[in-house]
């Protein structure tokens, strides 16, 4: 492991990132239960209320939850500066994130003004508090330039995604107010330009997937892959310009119709750029110094290969999906991008972050009492290799069954069983590492009192 130029002096308490990670796994399990209850009709349309609820449980409850939790840890390690009061920020931001996500999910299932504005209030205040705390750190001149710049761009995209999402939630009330203020002009402008359901929702999803999530992954992977897997660095030209190029293309997409030729061309260009980065990752991973079996590497390889397939499928006409697969192209590609690519990378990162995070905190405690080193567990004890392999195999099974369920919805229950096993396994890995941390901490504390 290459940890040069990294700082471990300002780590937040271990419960800060772990509360995000564990909550994320629980949201996944909730999504699977809802998927099981809904049945095969879930795949009939991307606009099905239960589909919207499940999608946000994945994106807001799992993906964003893990990424936001990881930022607490990566800012001090990569940037050298942490939040001044991470515990307080996490207590408030995480609680509001959980409440807001649950309220939003419930509002999709049982629409009501109370649930809607509870979600708006909790998510707005929670995200505003979290982002303002992170922004105070990111505006400083930090080390690891390209990684920090990429993280800044990703968070800007996150702000845009939140803004569009909140507007979509309260659009009806805004239109009523606009009609009262200027019945013909203002309301037509709002409804025609922004509040057309499909265009606004597409922007919300695309900026979230390509901006907030993918730019964050690119920024972070350029640092953590060489660190964890002892590979060559990502070429400087790519690390420096790819995140900003993606954000610029998304900015152009905001002013072009997503369904137009220009819009589709921009999406295609973004996919090609992301695929190019995936190929670069495959190359540098092949040049790693230690050619040993590593589940995290298998995840990265699978996600990069999946991107190539998704890009090819994107350029195939929609008639092919309707006639041969009897599947909705947008629904199929969105779930493939989210599950084959994003969830794969999130799980790959967690397989490295969880043991590294636990080990680093315990190692720091040993600095005050070197005799406590005798109780310091090995990295592989904190996350057993065969457990990681089991998670990866379950993930591959879920990926296959996801495609099968979209094409043949009657098989949805197989997907639910596979996902339930996968996410229970992920939760088990987290709880096991945290349990070992607490057991080791008790032994170290007993030693210090002797």
C-alpha positions in Angstrom: 0.0 0.0 0.0 1.3 3.4 -1.0 0.4 6.0 1.6 3.0 8.6 0.9 1.8 12.2 0.9 -1.2 11.3 3.0 -2.2 12.6 6.4 -3.8 10.7 9.2 -3.6 13.3 12.0 -7.1 14.8 11.7 -9.3 11.7 11.3 -12.9 12.0 12.5 -14.3 9.5 15.2 -14.8 6.1 13.6 -18.6 6.3 14.3 -18.9 9.2 11.9 -18.4 7.4 8.6 -19.7 4.1 9.9 -23.1 5.5 10.7 -23.4 6.5 7.1 -22.2 3.2 5.8 -24.5 1.1 8.0 -27.5 3.4 7.3 -26.8 3.0 3.5 -27.0 -0.8 3.8 -30.3 -0.6 5.7 -31.8 1.6 3.0 -30.8 -1.0 0.4 -32.6 -3.7 2.4 -35.6 -1.4 2.6 -35.5 -1.0 -1.2 -35.4 -4.8 -1.7 -38.4 -5.3 0.6 -40.4 -2.6 -1.3 -39.3 -4.3 -4.6 -40.6 -7.7 -3.3 -43.9 -6.1 -2.2 -44.4 -4.3 -5.5 -44.0 -7.4 -7.7 -43.4 -7.6 -11.5 -45.4 -4.4 -12.2 -42.4 -2.4 -10.9 -40.7 -2.8 -14.2 -43.7 -1.5 -16.2 -42.5 2.1 -16.2 -39.8 4.3 -14.8 -42.6 6.6 -13.5 -44.2 3.9 -11.3 -44.4 5.5 -7.8 -42.7 2.4 -6.2 -40.0 2.6 -8.9 -39.4 6.2 -8.0 -39.2 5.3 -4.3 -36.8 2.4 -4.9 -34.6 4.5 -7.2 -34.2 7.2 -4.5 -33.5 4.6 -1.8 -30.6 3.5 -4.0 -29.4 6.9 -5.1 -30.1 9.0 -2.0 -30.2 6.3 0.6 -27.3 4.2 -0.5 -25.0 5.8 -3.0 -25.0 9.4 -1.8 -25.1 8.2 1.9 -21.8 6.2 1.3 -20.1 9.0 -0.6 -21.0 11.6 2.0 -19.8 9.4 4.8 -16.5 8.7 2.9 -15.9 12.4 2.5 -15.5 12.8 6.3 -12.7 10.3 6.1 -11.0 11.3 2.8 -10.8 15.1 3.4 -8.3 14.8 6.3 -6.4 11.9 4.7 -6.1 13.3 1.1 -6.4 17.0 1.8 -4.7 17.1 5.2 -7.5 19.1 6.8 -10.6 17.8 8.4 -13.9 19.2 9.6 -13.5 21.2 12.9 -16.5 19.5 14.5 -17.2 16.3 12.5 -19.2 14.7 15.2 -21.7 17.6 15.5 -21.9 17.9 11.7 -22.6 14.1 11.4 -25.2 14.1 14.2 -27.3 16.8 12.4 -26.6 16.1 8.7 -26.9 12.3 9.0 -30.1 12.4 11.0 -31.8 14.9 8.6 -30.6 12.8 5.7 -32.2 9.7 7.1 -35.4 11.5 8.0 -35.6 13.3 4.6 -35.0 10.1 2.6 -37.7 8.2 4.5 -40.1 11.0 4.1 -39.4 11.3 0.4 -39.8 7.5 0.0 -43.1 7.6 1.9 -44.3 10.5 -0.2 -43.8 8.6 -3.4 -45.9 5.7 -2.0 -48.5 7.7 -0.2 -48.5 11.3 -1.6 -49.3 14.0 1.0 -48.4 17.6 1.6 -47.1 16.7 5.1 -44.7 14.1 3.8 -43.6 16.2 0.9 -42.7 19.2 2.9 -41.1 17.1 5.7 -38.8 15.7 3.0 -38.1 19.1 1.5 -37.3 20.6 4.9 -35.2 17.8 6.2 -33.2 17.3 3.1 -32.7 21.1 2.4 -31.5 21.8 6.0 -29.4 18.6 6.2 -27.7 19.0 2.9 -27.1 22.7 3.4 -25.5 22.1 6.8 -23.4 19.3 5.5 -22.3 21.1 2.3 -21.5 24.4 4.2 -19.3 22.4 6.6 -17.5 20.7 3.7 -17.2 23.9 1.7 -15.4 25.6 4.6 -12.7 23.0 4.2 -12.6 22.8 0.4 -12.1 26.5 -0.1 -8.8 26.3 1.7 -5.7 25.6 -0.2 -5.4 21.8 0.2 -2.8 19.3 -0.9 -3.5 16.6 -3.6 -4.7 19.2 -6.1 -6.5 17.2 -8.8 -8.4 15.0 -6.3 -9.6 18.0 -4.3 -10.6 19.9 -7.5 -12.5 16.9 -8.7 -14.3 16.6 -5.4 -15.2 20.3 -5.5 -16.7 19.9 -9.0 -18.6 16.8 -7.9 -20.1 18.7 -4.9 -21.1 21.5 -7.2 -23.0 19.0 -9.3 -24.5 17.6 -6.1 -25.9 21.0 -5.3 -27.5 21.3 -8.8 -29.0 17.8 -8.4 -30.5 18.7 -5.0 -31.8 22.0 -6.4 -33.5 20.3 -9.3 -34.9 17.6 -7.1 -36.4 20.0 -4.6 -37.9 22.1 -7.4 -39.5 18.9 -8.8 -41.0 18.2 -5.4 -42.6 21.6 -5.0 -43.3 22.4 -8.7 -47.1 22.2 -8.4 -47.1 24.9 -5.6 -44.6 27.0 -7.6 -46.8 26.9 -10.7 -49.8 28.0 -8.7 -47.9 30.9 -7.3 -46.6 31.8 -10.8 -50.1 31.7 -12.2 -51.3 34.1 -9.5 -48.4 36.5 -10.1 -48.4 36.4 -13.9 -50.9 33.9 -15.3 -49.6 33.9 -18.9 -45.9 34.7 -18.9 -44.2 33.4 -15.8 -46.2 30.2 -15.5 -45.7 29.3 -19.2 -42.0 30.0 -18.8 -41.7 27.8 -15.7 -43.8 24.9 -17.1 -42.4 25.0 -20.7 -38.7 25.4 -19.9 -38.1 23.5 -16.7 -41.1 21.7 -15.3 -41.8 19.4 -18.2 -41.6 16.2 -16.1 -39.4 14.1 -18.4 -36.8 16.8 -19.3 -36.3 18.0 -15.7 -36.2 14.4 -14.3 -33.7 13.4 -17.0 -31.4 16.3 -16.1 -31.8 15.4 -12.4 -30.7 11.9 -13.1 -28.0 12.7 -15.6 -26.3 15.3 -13.5 -26.5 13.0 -10.6 -25.1 10.0 -12.4 -22.5 11.7 -14.6 -21.7 14.7 -12.4 -22.1 14.1 -8.7 -21.3 10.4 -8.7 -19.0 9.8 -11.7 -16.9 12.9 -11.2 -16.5 12.0 -7.5 -15.5 8.4 -8.5 -12.9 9.7 -11.0 -11.5 12.2 -8.5 -11.2 9.6 -5.7 -10.1 6.6 -7.7 -7.1 8.5 -9.1 -5.9 8.6 -5.5 -7.1 5.4 -3.9 -6.3 2.9 -6.7 -2.6 3.7 -6.7 -2.7 3.9 -2.9 -4.4 0.5 -2.2 -3.2 -1.5 -5.2 0.3 0.0 -5.8 -0.4 0.9 -9.4 1.0 3.6 -11.7 -0.7 7.0 -11.3 -3.6 8.0 -13.5 -2.1 10.1 -16.4 -2.0 13.7 -15.4 -3.8 14.9 -18.5 -6.8 12.7 -17.6 -6.8 13.5 -13.9 -6.6 17.2 -14.5 -9.1 17.7 -17.4 -11.6 14.8 -17.4 -13.7 16.0 -14.4 -14.0 19.5 -15.7 -14.8 18.3 -19.2 -17.6 16.2 -17.9 -19.0 19.1 -15.9 -18.8 21.4 -18.9 -20.7 18.9 -21.1 -23.4 18.6 -18.4 -23.6 22.4 -18.4 -24.3 22.4 -22.1 -26.8 19.7 -21.6 -28.8 21.9 -19.3 -29.5 24.3 -22.1 -30.1 21.6 -24.7 -33.1 19.2 -24.8 -32.0 15.8 -23.5 -34.1 14.1 -26.2 -32.7 16.3 -29.0 -29.9 15.1 -31.3 -27.5 17.5 -29.6 -28.6 16.2 -26.2 -28.1 12.6 -27.2 -24.8 13.4 -28.8 -23.6 15.0 -25.5 -24.7 11.9 -23.5 -22.9 9.7 -26.0 -19.8 11.8 -25.7 -19.9 11.6 -21.9 -20.2 7.8 -22.0 -17.3 7.6 -24.4 -15.2 9.7 -22.0 -16.1 7.7 -19.0 -15.4 4.5 -20.9 -12.0 5.9 -21.8 -11.3 6.4 -18.1 -12.4 2.9 -17.5 -9.9 1.6 -20.0 -7.2 3.6 -18.3 -8.1 2.0 -15.0 -8.0 -1.4 -16.5 -4.5 -0.6 -17.9 -3.0 0.7 -14.7 -4.5 -2.1 -12.7 -2.8 -4.6 -15.1 0.5 -2.8 -14.2 0.1 -3.2 -10.4 3.1 -4.5 -8.6 1.4 -7.2 -6.6 -0.5 -9.6 -9.0 -2.6 -11.3 -6.3 -6.3 -12.1 -6.2 -8.1 -9.0 -4.9 -11.9 -8.7 -4.9 -11.8 -5.0 -5.1 -9.8 -5.2 -8.3 -12.4 -7.6 -9.7 -15.1 -5.1 -9.0 -13.2 -2.3 -10.8 -12.6 -4.6 -13.8 -16.2 -5.6 -13.9 -17.5 -2.0 -13.6 -15.1 -0.8 -16.4 -16.2 -3.7 -18.7 -19.8 -2.9 -17.9 -19.3 0.7 -19.0 -18.1 -0.5 -22.4 -21.3 -2.6 -22.8 -23.5 0.2 -21.7 -21.9 2.6 -24.1 -22.5 0.2 -27.0 -26.1 -0.4 -26.0 -26.7 3.3 -25.8 -26.0 3.7 -29.5 -28.4 0.9 -30.5 -31.8 2.2 -31.7 -34.7 1.9 -29.3 -36.7 -0.3 -31.7 -34.2 -3.1 -30.9 -35.2 -3.1 -27.3 -38.9 -2.9 -28.0 -38.9 -5.7 -30.6 -36.3 -8.2 -29.4 -36.0 -7.6 -25.6 -39.5 -6.2 -24.9 -37.7 -3.8 -22.5 -37.6 0.0 -22.1 -34.2 1.3 -23.2 -34.0 4.1 -20.7 -35.0 1.9 -17.8 -32.6 -0.9 -18.8 -29.6 1.4 -19.3 -30.3 3.5 -16.2 -30.4 0.4 -14.0 -27.3 -1.1 -15.7 -25.4 2.1 -15.2 -26.5 2.4 -11.6 -26.0 -1.2 -10.6 -23.3 -2.6 -12.9 -21.2 0.5 -12.7 -21.9 2.7 -9.7 -22.9 0.0 -7.1 -19.9 -2.1 -8.2 -17.5 0.7 -7.5 -19.2 1.7 -4.2 -18.8 -1.9 -3.0 -15.2 -2.0 -4.3 -14.4 1.1 -2.3 -16.1 -0.2 0.8 -14.1 -3.4 0.7 -11.0 -1.3 1.0 -12.3 1.6 3.2 -13.8 -0.5 5.9 -10.7 -2.5 7.0 -8.4 0.5 6.3 -10.6 2.8 8.3 -10.8 0.4 11.2 -7.1 -0.4 11.2 -6.0 3.2 10.9 -8.1 4.3 13.9 -6.7 1.4 16.0 -3.2 2.1 14.9 -3.5 5.7 15.9 -4.6 4.6 19.4 -1.4 2.5 19.7 0.7 5.6 19.3 -0.1 6.5 22.9 0.8 3.0 24.2 3.1 0.9 22.0 2.4 -2.2 24.0 -1.2 -2.1 22.6 0.3 -3.1 19.2 0.0 -6.7 20.3 -3.7 -6.4 20.0 -3.7 -4.7 16.6 -5.5 -7.1 14.2 -4.2 -7.7 10.7 -6.0 -6.0 7.8 -7.3 -9.3 6.5 -8.7 -10.2 9.9 -10.9 -7.1 9.7 -12.3 -8.1 6.4 -11.8 -11.8 5.5 -11.0 -12.4 1.8 -13.6 -15.1 1.4 -16.3 -12.8 2.7 -15.3 -10.2 0.0 -15.4 -12.9 -2.6 -18.9 -14.0 -1.5 -20.1 -10.4 -1.8 -18.7 -10.1 -5.3 -20.3 -13.4 -6.4 -23.6 -12.3 -5.0 -23.3 -9.0 -6.8 -22.6 -10.7 -10.1 -25.7 -12.9 -9.5 -27.8 -9.8 -8.8 -26.6 -8.1 -12.0 -27.6 -11.1 -14.1 -31.0 -11.3 -12.4 -31.6 -7.6 -12.8 -31.4 -7.9 -16.6 -33.6 -11.0 -16.4 -36.2 -9.2 -14.3 -36.3 -6.2 -16.7 -36.7 -8.4 -19.7 -38.9 -11.0 -18.0 -40.5 -9.2 -15.0 -42.1 -12.4 -13.6 -38.6 -13.4 -12.4 -38.5 -10.4 -10.0 -38.5 -12.6 -6.9 -35.2 -14.2 -7.9 -33.6 -10.7 -8.1 -35.1 -9.8 -4.7 -33.6 -12.9 -3.1 -30.2 -12.3 -4.6 -30.1 -8.6 -3.6 -31.3 -9.5 -0.1 -28.4 -11.9 0.3 -25.9 -9.4 -1.2 -26.9 -6.5 1.0 -27.1 -8.7 4.1 -23.6 -9.8 3.4 -22.5 -6.2 2.9 -24.1 -5.2 6.3 -22.5 -8.2 7.9 -19.0 -7.1 6.8 -19.5 -3.6 8.2 -20.9 -4.8 11.5 -18.2 -7.5 11.9 -15.4 -4.9 11.3 -17.0 -2.5 13.8 -17.4 -5.4 16.3 -13.7 -6.3 16.0 -12.8 -2.7 16.5 -14.8 -2.5 19.7 -13.3 -5.7 21.1 -9.8 -4.5 20.3 -10.5 -1.2 21.8 -11.6 -2.8 25.1 -8.4 -4.8 25.2 -6.3 -1.7 24.6 -8.2 0.2 27.3 -7.7 -2.6 29.8 -4.0 -2.5 29.0 -3.7 1.2 29.7 -5.4 0.9 33.1 -2.9 -1.8 34.3 
